[in-house]
């Protein structure tokens, strides 16, 4: 190598360059060059001896060893910060001065990163460090726990007896009622609580009570995990923890801080209070239902005795109530939850009572022989004084149940402690008007003294719901909440009868009927969706009902079903609109079978009825309303049609506040149950029911009303459910002796009630509806329902005598001007009684010039009536025979010319020919007969 390319000599002592050169010396296997053959090196030239590293690998190992156990002697004079050895340059740092790498690494108090490690080991904490941190954290926790333990106080059962009012408000924010101001509680000492009562609680609630420390770590962990997931929290399961929870009345929030506070109080209670005192405190602060707090109040409320006199059987019964009084009160608690009926609660409480006694035997608290002799105790009925009077009691109970069902944090026992301001949706004026209308019809028609066999136990129920919001504006629960406990607007078990038919019609348009040749469960493409005006069914009385495939339907005993119409009326072929107007049963029963009962049931659920209120049997009568929804739900479900298919669950609580803070607020959550055209067509048909059908008595002056009457087999109940765009209202009537002492609770027939041969929905229920709605809508602006566009197809079902019309293109003007023969005319149109099911021509009772709601055509699909005149062609491709005399002109823009031989053409493209009579023009769309605008 030339001299001028050789690097100049480095300073004595080496430094970084020397370290690199040392690392580049020949590796171990090569012979070490002799001194005279060695290349130029400053250290050699000065007579210094170079460390024997043996190549790069050795240099790296030497560098890693650093100041370890196998050190290599440093070169003389170490240099000024020289690093010696391999490429990593660490060797010299352990021996050199304070130059470029500093001196050797120093140990720190917290050795992290670790001083004597390299690579990933440098960042891995030692076991000493981990242990130290863990011990320090534990020490901090123990210190915090000690502070928390000293900070919390043991609860005072006497303070737990304090409570505030719950205040309920009308929709206009004026006060409706205040309740819950005084808690029904009287503390007793442990000596007044029988040992078997204490033993029953231990066996059912906390078997290890006598030995545990007062807390249940698993229960607390479970509660924290559930809270983090946003689920219902579950408190600790020990009696001590339950006592602490009961006593913490000032703070019932479901938060982590409160749970920790409860934990430390429980520990302190377990350490500082004797077990008998804890048991006494628990039983004196527990909620037993019926506004009874504590064992003494519970003994008095349910068993009419003192706590000290409780028997073993009675103690076991009261213990069952600790599980949840709403569902274990034998009298039921439907005001809090519709599922808590008398029957279901009695079964639950009996089963748990037996279980508690069996557990007492297992735990050695009760002799097995004595256990066999015990009988379920006699339980007192709820006190009549416990409720607010008039309609207020029903309203408060309904609002309470609605709030408890829809919030996730506040329980019934917490609500009973008071301090809540509950703002309801109830309209005070509408409540008063509904009550007045029921009383008016009752007093004018029902006379128990004059007709004791038919007019006793007559009851009404009612509810009004706002379609666009779901808000319950009014209810009628019964005569008085202090005399009649069942809320008649809520679940009463009353069958709804023919008011169920609109759900069948909706299913026919939404899902359609099945192909008779297909499988039972068919896709939408295999089904035919029906047009109410062109779907023709057999309306015959005692019609033999068939399965969708044409086979005879038979029950489990092989019997056929012959459907009877009200009054044994025969309708022969009839379209679905007219069948609804006349409330014919046969068409809708067969229609339900063709659709499939599960689809009909689903349509009812989609509209807003609760699935639990619907009959589970897939039988023909399902379509006739054998189910038992409440008046509230029926009004709400009809409101779904009023709001063009948007379904909202009914609600009665808008907001709830506590100490000025909103803790609950209703949120509007609509969902699409039906397409607008389906809902609007149901409304369109129901408008005709009120206008000219069984619902005539429900008319409201100045307002368009849609609705349906309902009557059940055996005349057990009668309904009218109707609506305007403003308000949907359901009124029901029935006879039921629901006195608490009556164990049969059977619905009674209403033949002869009110002096009527039979009670129909068109009688007293319709009268109540009309009287109430007339007052309720007095100052409301009349609003027309949305227009209904044609849906579905023509169809012949249920044994109708003619085949369905063939599909054909729209006729041209030239084609439509030709006169078809009578035979051709008959083959092109479905036939129904008088060919007039939905659009009668002008008669003495139907004059289109005097009544805008009476016309000649239903959206361009109706055919002219038969007569002796010449033939006329309608604008939908079908043909009809012109009648004698003058037919009314189209009232939606079409024109018709009368006169001998004159042709009349409407301005919507239809044409008609007249050979002697006058032919009214036919409309191709828009509202005719008051059904479409």
Protein Blocks (a to p, Z undefined) as FASTA:
>chain_A
ZZklpccdddehiimmlmmmmmmpccfklccddfklpccdfklmnopacddehpjklmmm
mmmnmmmmbdcdddehkigoiabjafkommmmmmmccbfnopaddddfblcddfkbghjl
lmmccfklmmmmmmmmmmmmmmmmmmmmmmpccddfklmmgccddddddfkopafbdchk
accdddddfklpcfklmmmmmmmmommlmmmgoiafklmmmmmmmmmnopacdddfbfkl
mmmmmmmmmlmcdcfklmmmmmmmmmmmmmmpcfklmmmmmmmmpcebjhigcjklmmmm
mnopafklpcfklmmmmmmmmnomklmcfnbpaklomklcfklmmmmmmmmmmmmmmmmm
mnopacfklmmmpccdddddddfklpcehjllmmmmmmmmmmmmmpckbcfklmmngoia
cddfbdfklmmmmmmmmmmmmmmmgcfklmmmlmgoiacddddddfknopafbdcfbjbl
klmmbdfklcnhiaekjmlmmmmmmmmmmnopadfkbcfbdcfklpccddfklmccdfbe
hiacddfkopacddfkopacddddehhiaekjadfklmmmnopaklmmmmmmmnopklmm
mmmmmnopafklpcfbdcfklmnopaccdfklmmmmmmmmmnnopacdddfbfbdceehi
afbdcddddddfbdfklmmmmmmmmmmmmmmmmklmmpcehiacdddddddehilaccdd
dddfkbccddddddddfbfklmnlpacdfehihhiabdcfklmmmmmmmmmmmmmmmmpc
cddddddddehjdddeehiabdcddddddddfklmmpccdfklmmmmpccdehilmmmcc
ddfklcfklmmkbcfbeghlaccdddfbdcdddfeopacdddehjddddfehpacdedeh
iacddfeopacddehiacddddfedjeehlaZZ
